[in-house]
């Protein structure tokens, strides 16, 4: 008989204890960490953590059921678990709060063409996910403080990666939600994200042209970047302080590559902007690692790899139509994610520069759930986008009308995660 397991993490910013409940995993959470590194970095937890910017903690905000958010017992929009009927809210949700003031300097623009999307919806609780590989161990779980979302939990040191077979494009964005629970210690690299050249051994950390981003939430000052040249010689090494910590156990990571340039954001705060991180013309793939002394767990969810950037100005003006997957919403909700700020800002700038233009905003969903629920949700999301443009950017409401199509105009296969992600879009049509 499976039992719910509880993990507690101490919050050091005077917030008390946050309880993270893991529901239905097949294996126990406490496993002895293996493959410990030969070199140990003996640094204590920085007790003088700077106060994290207001608003960061809301990245995993709970849904307001009174405002049309999904009940935690319902499967969220992005999940679409096989064999389970997904229910969507069929009453209009309240207008989304913009809350963009804290993100006015956030310039990250998500890619448009989703190449790989992972919410673990097809995977059973307790299994290692079907579209991933590892030389350690892990399983799909849910966390009580994040609703019904599924997470990949890694409790052993080692490497793991999503099985995306093609080399990463020269222009891509990579996003994912991260979380930690339990004793994560203050030593070793914590969590690493490697961009390496493809080799015959998928777990080989080859040095030539490697880009290594490492972040340790147990010691926020011990986070940094290393890059290597074609001969394996180190080019760049630098540490930075990042806001993901035991006090802020949930984080959103955004990585943006533009040819050789690398930008990294943690909780909408830019922590890196390197013009010469990647080698031009070299293929790269993604490897991820857990490396803790302690026995705490590391979690990944909502991974999104996309190519290309939106071109709102030229498409809306010259073609009269612009569609974007870069405006993101909370699951089964019209609440706009703060990471959508830059896309909305670009659309607002286009409307400001062309005051004679009026537009129709059209929401689209994937096919999970009922047709009536999808229609209502798409309409509510279109209204939320209009409200954001009015409230946060000062665009006159009289210049915009809204509509929703549900899943009736899907452009991609709704049987795959990336197809669903591409179908969840917002369209702007010049009237």
N, C-alpha and C positions, 0 to 999 in steps of 0.2 A: 504494500500500500504506500503510495507516494505521500509524502508530507511536505507541507509548505515550509520552506527554510527561511530564516530571517538573518539578515546581516545588518549591523549598525555601524555607521561611521560617525566619528566625532567631528562636529562642525566647530572650527576654531575661531570663527568670526562672531561668537556670542550668539549663535543661532540655536544652540542646543543640539539634540541628536536627531538625525534624519534616519528613518528606518526604511530600508529597501527590502521589500519582500520579493523573493523569487518564487514563482508559481510553477509547480509541476515539473521541475527538472528531474531527470532520471538518476543523476549522480549527485553526490554531495558536493557542496561548494568548496569545502576545505580540502584541498589536495596539496601535497607537498610540492613546492616549486622545484622544477628540475632544470638541468642545463644551465646552472649558474655560471655567470661570466667569470673569467679568470681574474680580471681586474675589477676592484671594487672602489666605488667613489664614495668616500665616507663623508657625507655632508648631512647635517641635521636639517630638520624641517624649519624653514624660514618662518619664525614666529611673528615676524613683523610684516606680514603680508599687507600690502597696500589695500585700501578699501576698493573693492571691485566696483566698476562703474554701475550706477543704478540702471536696472533694466536687464542686466545679464541673467540674473536668476530666473527671469521669466521665459527663457528659451524653452523650458519644458513645463510651461504653465498648464494648470489643470483646466479642462474644458468647463465652461459654464453651462450646465444642463438647462438652465432656465432660458438661455439665449440660443438654444437650438443645437448645442453640441451633442455628439453621440454619447450614449450611455456606455460606460466602460465595459459592460458585458457584450456590447455589439462589436462586430468586426469592423475596424476602420476602413475608410475608402481605399487606402493604399495597400491594404493587406491582401484581400481577395483570396483567402485560403481555399485550397481546392476541397471540394466536397462539403463546403459550408456555405449556406446562403448568407449573403451580406445584406444587412439592413441599413438604409440611410434615412436620415431625418426628412420627413415629408412636410414639415412646417417651415416657413421662411425663418431663417436665423436673423438675429438682430444685426444691424449694420456693424461692420468690423471696426474696432478701435484701431486707429492708425498707429499711435505710439512710436512714430518714427523720429522724434526729436533727438533721441540719444544716438541715432545712427546716421546723422547728417554727413559724417565724414566716411561712411562705409561705402566704398566705391566698387565692391565686388559685383560682377555681373555674371550670373550663371549662364553656361552655354545653352544653346537652343536645342540641338539634336541630341537626345538622350541615347547614349551608346550602351550603358549598363545601369540598371537600377535594381536595388536589393532592399526589400523590406521583410524578407524571410516568410512571406505569406504562404508559400508552397511547402514550407517545412514544418514538420511536427515538433511540438515541444519535446525537448530532450535529445533530439537528433542533431548531429553536425550537418550544416546546410548543404544541400545537393550541389549548389553552384560555387562552392568554396573548397579549398584544399589546405591541409596543415601538416606539419611534422610534430605537432603537440596534441592537444585535445581541446574540444569545445562543444557547446551545445546551445540550441535555441531555447530562450526563456522569455518570460515577461517580467517587467519590473512594476511594482505596485505604484510607484510615484510617477509613472509615465503612461498611464492608461493601458490600452490594449495592445500597444505596439510590441512587436517582437524584436528581440536583440540576440546577437551572437555573443555568448559569454565565453571568455578565454580565461582559464584558471591555471594553466601551466605555461612556463616560459617556452617560447619557440616562435616559429614563423607561420603565418597564414596569409591567404590572399584570395580575392575573388577570381574565378576562372574566366577572365576576359582574354580571349586568345590573340587579338590583334595588338600590335604595338600602339602605345598611346599616341594620339595625334600631336602635332606641334602646337596646336591651340586647343586646350581643354580646360575644363573646370571639374574639380573633384570635391564633393561635399559628403559629410557623414556626421551623425550624432555619436558622441562618445560618453561613456559613464564609467565610474569606478565605485567599488564597494569594498569594505574590509581593510585589512592591513596591506597597504601598498608600499610601505617602507619609504625611505628617502634615498636609496642607493640604486646603482645601475642606471640604465637609460630610460627606464619606465616603459614608454611606448614609442616605437620607431616606425617611420613610414619611409620606405626605401624606393627610389626610382632607379632601377638597374637595367642593364642590357639583358635581353633574353638569352638564356643558355639552355643546354640540354637538361641540366638539373634545375627544376623550378625553384629549389630552395637554396641555390647558390648565390651568395652575396658577393658577386664579382665586383672588384674595385674599379676597373676602367669606367670612367664617366659616371660613376655613381653619385647620386644626390641623396643625402640622408637627413631627414628631419626627425628629431627626437624631442619628446615632451614628457616630463615627469610631473604628474599632478601632486605627488608627495613632496616635491621639492621644486617649486615653480621657477627658481633661479637656474636650475639644472635642466634647461631646455635649449636646444640649439640646432645648428645646421652645419653639415660637412659636405664638401663637394670634392670630386677627384677628377683628374684629367685622363686622357686616353691611355696613359702608361700606368695608371693607378696611383699617381702622386697626388697628395692632398693639395687642393687649391685654396679652399675656404674653410675656416673653422671659427665659429663664433657662438657665444651663448646669449640668450635673451630671456627676459622674464615674461611669462604668459599667465593669463587669468584662470586657467583650468586648475583646480586645486581640490583638496579634501573639503574645503569650505564651499566650493562651487562644483559638486561632483558630476554635474551634467554639462556638456560642452558641445558646441557646434564648430566643426573644423571645415574651413573653406580653402582650397588650394587652386590657384589660377596660374596656368602656364601660357605664355605668349612667346613662342619660339624659345629663345634662351632665357627669358625673364621668368622669375618665380615670385609670386606673391602668396603669402600665407596669412590667414585670419583665424583667430580663435575667439568665439563669441563676439563676432563683428568688430574685433579690435585687430588692426593690422600689426602683425609681429615681425614680418619679414617682407622686404621688397628688394630682390636681388636681380640686377640686370643681366648677369652672366652666370647663372646657376646651371642651366642645361647646355649640353653640347649640341650645336646645330647639325641637323641631319642624322642624328644617332637615334636608333629605336630604344624606347624605354618601356618597362613594365612595372607594375606595383607589387611590392612585398610589404607586409606589415608584421610587427613583432611585439610581443609582450616580454619584458625583462625586469621583473621585480625580485627583491629579496623576500618580501613578505608573501603571504598566501591570499591576498586580496584578488578580486576579479576585475577584469577589464571587459567592457562591452562596446559593441559597434552596432549601429542601426541606421536605417534610412540613407544608404550609400547611393550617390548619384554621380555618374560620370557622363559628361556631356561635351560636345564639340561645338565650336563656333560661338559668336556673340550676336545678339540681336541688332538689327539695323532699323530702329523705329523711324528715324527721320526720313530716310530715302524711301522706304517701302510705303509708309503711310502717305507721304506727299506725292511720290511719283506713281505708285501702283494703287494707291487708295485703300490698301489693306495691309495690316500687320498682325501676325499671330506670334505669341510667345508662350513658352513653357517656363519662363523664368520668374513668373509671379506665382509664388508657392503659398499654399494654405495648410493650416492644421488639418489633420485627418477628419474627414466627414464634417467639415466646418467651413464657414466663410471667413474665419479669422486669418488675415494675411500675415505670413511670416515676415519678420523684420529683415530677413536676408533678401527680400524683394525690393528693398528701398531703391537701389541704383536703377533697376529697370523702370520703376514707376517715375523716378526723377527724370529719366531720359524721355519718357513719353510726355511728361508734364512740360519739359523744355520744348519739345516739338510743338505742342499745343500753344505754348506761350509765344513762340516765334511766328506762329501762323494763326493769328487771332480770328480769322474768318472761318476757320475749319470747325465743323461740328462732326461728332463721331457717334457710332453705336458700339457699345462694349458688349461682347457676347461671351458667355461662359460655356465651357465644354468639360465633360467628365469622361471617365472611362466607363465600362459597362457593368462594373460590380454593383450589386443592389438592384432595386426596382427601377423601372423606367420613370415612374412618377417621382420617386425620391431623387433620382439623378437630375430630372428637369428642375425641380425646386432648388436643389443645391446649386446647379449651374446659374440659375437666375440670382440667387442670393450672393454668389461670388461676384457676378458682374456688378451688382449694386455695391458690394464692398469695395471694389476697385474704383468705381465712380466716387464713392464717399472718401476714399483715400486721396484721390486727385483733388477733390474739393477742399478737404480739411487740411491736408499736409502741404499741398502745393498751390492752393489758391485758384484752381481752375473753376470757372463758372459752371454751376450745375446745369444751366440752360443749354450748354454746348454739348451735353452728353445724354444719350438715352441708353437703356440697358435691355438685354435679352439673354436667354439661356436656351441651349439646345440639348442639354443632358448628354447622352451618349449617341444621339441619333446621327451625328456627323463624324463618327470616328474615322481617323485616317490610318490607323495602325492596328496591328493584331492585338486584341485585348486579352489574349491567352498568355502573353509574356509581360514581365514586370516593366521592361523598357517600352513596350508598346503602350501599356497603360499610362506610363509617365509622359509619353509624347502626346497621348490623347487628352490628358489633363492640361488644358491650355486656355488662354484668354485671347480673344480676337478683337481687333480694333478696325472698324470699317468707316471710311470717310463718307459722309452723307452729302 
